[in-house]
Amino acid sequence: MGAPAVAAKVSLPAWVLNPEKAGYVSVVGAAPKQDWGGRDAQYRVAQMKARQELAQMVRVQVKSTSQSSMEQREGKVASEADIEISMQSRVDLSLDAARVIEEWADPQTGELYIWLVTPK
């Protein structure tokens, strides 16, 4: 009997798992092979997914509430402070400036990955 067939190990590009790029907001979009439309349709689906994720990343809202109280016993002065910090930050990055800088298709699954970036 012969040795069992071993599937070749596919090495993903580093950006697929870690799309960070200095000076840019960046994401990876992926799409499986499409039943209709071929590679063009697959590319459009991957790009749509990446743009949706990018749009979610550029909106940041932070609200923080902090309460602190200090109490001293035996008739000494007690103080209490309520601090509420409300910060709303909306980063308006233009999705029009977003561009695909890399793409890669998995040779085993046919899934297409694109790396989409936009300047910060």
Secondary structure, DSSP 8 states (H G I E B T S, - for coil): -------------HHHH----TTEEEEEEEE---SSSHHHHHHHHHHHHHHHHHHHHTEEEEEEEEEEEE--STT---EEEEEEEEEEEE----GGG-EEEEEEE-TTT--EEEEEEEE-
